[in-house]
Amino acid sequence: MSWGWRIVFLYGSFVVLMVGMAILAFQQDFDLVADDYYEQEIAFQGRIDQLTNAATDNQKVVVTNTTNTVQLAFENPVLDVKIHFFRPSDDTMDFKLEEAKVDSQMSVSLDRFSKGKYLVKVEWKANGKTYFQEDNLFVK
């Protein structure tokens, strides 16, 4: 085999590899963090204010994983609780809960979860202020 054929084979192999990579890249499914991320970015200052309120007023939600439930414990009775269980790896496993009033604890059955990592995003109102907290949850 002469040098000319080796060069043609090398360039041909490179072209086939690049076309294969392009086809593979177009077949990938990418889950967005949120469909309305532009609107969320515009309202982000409100989220920063909620985080600041939680830090200055010492408001905290304790998220614990028991054998068959996920417990969310609030320090005081709270209003308008919105919880988003966000699964970073697959948006079809996300779900949201809303409660008008929670005395001190709230529990969610582990049947609603799949094994893996979730981000628990909690927003609530108390004492005339709105608070926000984000926490990690690992379901085994």
C-alpha positions as CSV (number, residue, x, y, z in Angstrom):
1,M,0.0,0.0,0.0
2,S,1.5,3.3,-1.0
3,W,1.5,6.5,1.0
4,G,-1.2,8.1,-1.1
5,W,-3.7,5.3,-0.2
6,R,-2.8,5.6,3.5
7,I,-3.5,9.3,3.5
8,V,-6.9,8.8,1.7
9,F,-7.8,6.1,4.2
10,L,-6.8,8.4,7.1
11,Y,-8.9,11.3,5.9
12,G,-11.8,9.0,5.0
13,S,-11.8,7.5,8.5
14,F,-11.7,11.0,10.0
15,V,-14.8,12.1,7.9
16,V,-16.7,9.0,8.9
17,L,-15.9,9.5,12.6
18,M,-17.0,13.2,12.5
19,V,-20.3,12.3,10.7
20,G,-20.9,9.6,13.3
21,M,-20.3,12.0,16.2
22,A,-22.6,14.6,14.7
23,I,-25.4,12.0,14.3
24,L,-24.8,10.8,17.9
25,A,-24.9,14.4,19.2
26,F,-28.2,15.2,17.5
27,Q,-29.8,12.1,19.1
28,Q,-29.1,13.2,22.7
29,D,-32.0,14.4,24.9
30,F,-31.2,17.4,27.0
31,D,-33.5,18.2,30.0
32,L,-33.6,21.9,30.8
33,V,-33.5,23.0,34.4
34,A,-36.7,25.0,33.7
35,D,-38.8,25.7,30.7
36,D,-39.3,29.3,31.8
37,Y,-35.7,30.1,32.8
38,Y,-35.8,33.6,31.3
39,E,-38.7,34.6,33.5
40,Q,-37.0,33.0,36.5
41,E,-33.8,35.0,35.8
42,I,-35.7,38.3,35.7
43,A,-37.3,37.4,39.1
44,F,-34.1,36.2,40.7
45,Q,-33.7,39.3,42.9
46,G,-36.9,38.3,44.7
47,R,-35.3,34.8,45.4
48,I,-32.2,36.6,46.8
49,D,-34.5,38.6,49.1
50,Q,-36.2,35.4,50.3
51,L,-32.9,33.8,51.0
52,T,-31.7,36.9,52.9
53,N,-35.0,36.9,54.9
54,A,-34.4,33.3,55.9
55,A,-30.9,34.0,57.0
56,T,-31.6,37.2,59.0
57,D,-34.8,35.9,60.7
58,N,-33.2,32.5,61.4
59,Q,-36.0,30.6,59.6
60,K,-35.0,27.1,58.5
61,V,-36.6,23.9,57.1
62,V,-35.1,20.6,58.2
63,V,-35.4,17.9,55.6
64,T,-34.9,14.4,56.8
65,N,-35.3,11.1,55.0
66,T,-36.9,8.3,57.2
67,T,-37.5,4.7,56.2
68,N,-40.8,5.4,54.3
69,T,-41.3,9.2,54.3
70,V,-39.5,12.5,53.8
71,Q,-40.1,14.9,56.7
72,L,-40.0,18.6,56.4
73,A,-39.9,20.4,59.8
74,F,-40.6,24.1,60.2
75,E,-39.7,26.0,63.3
76,N,-43.1,27.8,63.5
77,P,-46.5,27.4,61.8
78,V,-46.2,28.7,58.2
79,L,-48.5,29.7,55.3
80,D,-48.5,29.2,51.6
81,V,-45.9,26.4,51.5
82,K,-44.6,25.5,48.0
83,I,-42.2,22.6,47.6
84,H,-40.5,21.6,44.4
85,F,-38.8,18.2,44.4
86,F,-36.3,18.8,41.5
87,R,-34.5,15.8,40.0
88,P,-31.5,17.1,38.1
89,S,-31.0,14.0,36.0
90,D,-34.6,13.6,34.7
91,D,-37.3,16.3,34.7
92,T,-40.1,13.7,34.4
93,M,-39.4,12.7,38.0
94,D,-39.9,16.3,39.3
95,F,-43.1,17.1,41.3
96,K,-44.5,20.0,43.3
97,L,-46.6,20.2,46.4
98,E,-48.5,23.2,47.8
99,E,-50.1,23.6,51.2
100,A,-52.0,26.6,52.5
101,K,-51.0,26.1,56.1
102,V,-48.5,23.8,57.9
103,D,-48.3,23.7,61.7
104,S,-44.8,22.4,62.2
105,Q,-44.2,19.2,60.1
106,M,-45.1,17.9,56.7
107,S,-44.4,14.4,55.4
108,V,-44.2,13.0,51.9
109,S,-44.3,9.3,51.1
110,L,-41.2,7.8,49.6
111,D,-43.4,6.1,47.0
112,R,-43.4,9.3,45.1
113,F,-39.6,9.3,44.7
114,S,-37.2,7.3,42.6
115,K,-33.7,6.4,43.9
116,G,-31.2,9.2,43.4
117,K,-30.6,12.9,44.2
118,Y,-33.3,15.5,44.5
119,L,-33.1,19.2,45.2
120,V,-35.8,20.3,47.6
121,K,-36.8,23.9,47.0
122,V,-39.1,25.2,49.7
123,E,-40.8,28.6,49.7
124,W,-43.1,29.7,52.5
125,K,-44.6,32.7,54.3
126,A,-44.4,33.5,58.0
127,N,-44.6,36.8,60.0
128,G,-45.5,38.7,56.9
129,K,-42.4,37.8,55.0
130,T,-41.6,35.2,52.3
131,Y,-38.7,32.8,52.8
132,F,-36.9,30.3,50.5
133,Q,-34.5,27.4,51.2
134,E,-32.9,24.8,48.9
135,D,-31.6,21.5,50.2
136,N,-30.2,18.3,48.9
137,L,-32.1,15.0,49.4
138,F,-30.7,11.5,48.6
139,V,-33.3,8.8,48.2
140,K,-31.8,5.2,48.6
